[in-house]
């Protein structure tokens, strides 16, 4: 009898473990339920429910249009919507829609999401920890705070944001702001529209001793209440180890300030880009204090400047007047 009960207990335990096993590929649908297995035949209803049933390195696919809820990511995962559906992610008032606290070697991939603040949500995407974030073909809008926050706290990370609109947010469209002395970030912002925010793209190297580097290419940054592109740092560090950006084949237009660079330890290269109808073209303070740590703003290629207002601070780069 004892042997029988032992075998029965073992069978039930194995069945339970099998029922809760995580899959490498799961699905969400408007008709799903989070009590399902998240298979194509029995999809989940929310991204949060599907993440719980998806193994590290796995993929969640969207089957049809619906709102799939805010969620947290704690592992390497891909969330993919490439079928033309609307995959909505709406934040509650004051909350973040997508929070990423993944492992040091984890890659996160997000595609085809409509991330909505509805005028009350706090931030769209917060990337705190993980090896890399790829965010493509998405819309991030109507947040009280920022659209995307890249805030490494303990280790460098990489990011790639492409074919995405970040608009109508009360804070920064894309905010890159390391939070620890061992942290840094490197990445690309490509074919992105950052419109109608407080700032378009803001790179803050204040607390970074490892390079913060962003290449912004083929993008439009327009109608922001502050600077379209802002770089800032402190009087600690060296050139190239704090806030750095390359702006290539992009347009900054109708911003309160086209681009803004703080006095020390920032580097900005303007390459084949256009600056149109900004209230002030640039804000670059005249540096004071000991030499050697002044910021550098250089131009390369055929940049164009049209109908911009006056500059704040210096008035020429590489002996070429800003106009």
N, C-alpha and C positions, 0 to 999 in steps of 0.2 A: 504493500500500500504506500509506504514511504517513497519507494522508487517511482511509483505512478505519479504521485503529487509533484515530485521533483521534475519529471519529464513534462508534466502539464505546465508547471511554472516556467520552465525553460522555453516551451513553445510559445506561451503568451508573451514572454519577454522579447523573443525574437520577432514575433508578429508586430508588437508595438514599435520596436526599433525600425522595422521595415516601413511601417506606416508613416513614421516621422522622418524618414531619410530625405535629405535634400537632393534636388535634381539639378543638373547642369543647365537645363533650359526649361523655363516656365513661361506662363502666358497670363495676361489679364484681359478682361472683357467687361463690357457694360452689363452683361447677363451673368457674370461670374459670382462666386462666393468665396470668401477667405477660408471657409471650411473645406473647400475642395483641395485637390492635390496640386492645383495650378498647372495641370497638363493642358494640351490644346483642347482635348475633349471635355475637360472639367477645369476651366480657368479660374483664377482668383479674381476678386473684385477690385482690390487696391494694390498699389505698388508696395506698400508696407507689408501686406499679407504675402505677396509674392517674394519679397526679399527674404522673409523668414524661411521660405521653402526652397531657396536657391543657394546652391553651394558657392563657395568662394571661387571667383573666376567665371561664374556662370552668366547666363543671359536671360533677360526678361523681354518678351515680345508683346506688343500691343496688337490686339485683334480688331478693335473697332473704336469709334469715338466715344469718349466719356471723360468725366473727371475722376482721376484715380488717387487723389488725396496727397497730402504732404507726407514726407518720409525722411528717415535717417538711413545713412549708408555706413556700415561698419566693416566692409570687406571689399575685395576686388569684384566688380560687377559691371555689366553692361545693361542699360535699359534702352531698347531700340524701338522706335516708331518710324518706319519708313514706308508705310502703306498708304499715306495720304490721310490718315485719320487724325483727329484732334485728341491728343493725350494731355488733358488738363491736370495741373498741379496747383491747387489754390491754398494759400496760407491763411490760417486763422488770424484774427486781429492781433498785431504785435508779435506774431510768431514768424519763424523762418519756414519757407516752403521745402527746401532740400538742405539737409545738414550732412556733411561728409566728415566722419572721423574714422578713416580707414587705417589699415596697417602701413608700416613704413615702406613696404614693397608692393602695395596694392595699386592697381590702375583702375580708374573709374571712367566709364564711357556713357554719356547721356546724349540721346539723339531724338529730335522731333518732338520736344516737349513745349507746351504752352504754360508758362509758369506765371501765375497771376496773383497779384497782391490785392486787387479790388479796392485800392485806396486805403487799406487798413493793415495789410500784412507787413511784417517788419522788414525782412530781407528775402531776396529770391533764392540765391544759392550761397551757402557758406562752406568753403573748402578749408578745413582746419588741418587735417592730417591725411597722409597718403602719398604715394610716389608721384602720381600724375592724375590730371583731370582733362578729359576731352569732352567739350560741350559744343554740339553742332546742330544746325538746322532748327533752332529753337527761338522762342519769343519770351522775354522776361520784362514784365511791365507792371506799373501801378503799385509799386511798393512805397511805403513811407520812408524806408531806409534805402539800402543799396540793391542794385540788381544782382551783381556777383561780387562776393568777397573772397579773395584768395589770401588767407591769413596763416601761413605756416608758423608753427610755434617751436618746433624742436629739430627740424631737419629740412634741407632744401627740397623743393618740389618743382614739377614742371606742369605747364598748362597749355592747352590749345583750344581757343574759342574761334569758331568759324561759322560763317553763313547764319548769323544770329542777330536779332534785333533786341537791344536793351534800351527801353524808352519809358518816359513818363514816370521816373522814380524820384523820390524826394531827396535822395542822397546821390551817391556816385553810380554811374552805369557799371563800370568795371573798376574795382578797388583792389589794388595789390599792395598789401601792407603786412610784411613779416612782423612777428611778435616776439622773437627771441634772438639772442646773439648768435646762435648756431643755425638760424633759419635763413632761407633765401628762396627766390623763385625765378624761373626762367621760362619764357614761353612766347606764343604767337597769338595775335589777335588779327584775324584775316577775314575780309569781307563782312565786317561787323558794322552795324549802324547803332551808334550811341547818341540818342537824340532826346532832348527835352528832359534832361536830368539836372541836378545841381552841378555836377561835374560829369564830363563824358568818361574819360579814363584818367585814373589818379594812381601814380606810382609813388609810394611812401617808403623811403629807405631809412627813416628816422632810427629804427631799432635794428637795422641789418648790418652785419659785418661780412656777409657773403653776398655776392652780386644779386641785385634784383634787376632783371633785364627783360624788356618786352619789345618785340618787333610788331609794329602795327602796320598792316599792309592792305591796300585796296579797300579801305574803310572810309566811312563817312561819320564825322563827329559834328553835330550841328544843334543849334538852338538850345544850348545848355546855359543855365543861369550864371554859372561861374566859368572856369576855364574848360575849354574843350579837352585839352591834355595838360595835366599838371604833374610835375616832378618835385619832390621835396626830400630834404635830408637835413642832417644836423652838422655841427662843426666837428664831428668825430668820424674817422675813417679815411679813405683815400679815394681818389677819382677811380671809378670803375668798380668799386666795391659797395656802392650804395644804390642810387636810383639811376637807371640807364634806359633809354628808349631810342629806337630807330623808327621814324615815321616815313613810310615809303608809299608812293602812288595813292595818297589819301587826300581827303578834302576836309578842312576845318572851316565851317561857315556859320555865321550868325550866332556865335557864342559871345558872352560878355567879354571874355578874353580868349584869344585863339589858343595860345599855349603859355604856360607859366612854369618858371624854373626857379627854385630857391637859390640862394647865393653860393652854397657850398656843396661840393661832392655829388653833383648831378652831371650827367652827360646826355645830350640830346642831339641826334643827327636828323636833319630835315632833307629828304631825298625825293625829288620829283613829286612834290605835293603842292596843293593849292590852298590858299588862305583867303577867304572871301567874306567881306562884310562883317567881320568881327568888330564889336564895339571898341575894343582895344586889341591890337594884333598880338602883343606879347607883354608879359610881365617878367622882367629879368632884373632883379635888384642890383644896384652898384655894390660890389662886395667891399667889405671893410675888414680890417684885421690883418693878421700875417698872411703873406702870399703862399701859394702852393696848394690850396684846397678849394680854389674858386671853381664854380661850375663852368661847364663848357657847352656852348650851343654852336653847332657847325652846320653849314649848308653844303649840299652836294647835288649836282644835276640841276635841271630846269625847274626850280620852284617858282610858283607864281603868287603874287600878292596883289589883291584887287579890292578897292573900296573898303579897306580896313581903317579903323580909327587909330589914334596915336598909341605909341608904346608907353609902357610904364617901366622906367629904368633905362637901360642902355638902348641905343637906337641903331646899332649896326652889328653884323656878324661877319667874321672873316673880311672885314673892311667893306662889306656890301650893305648898303643902307636897307633897313627894313621899312617897308612902305605900305 
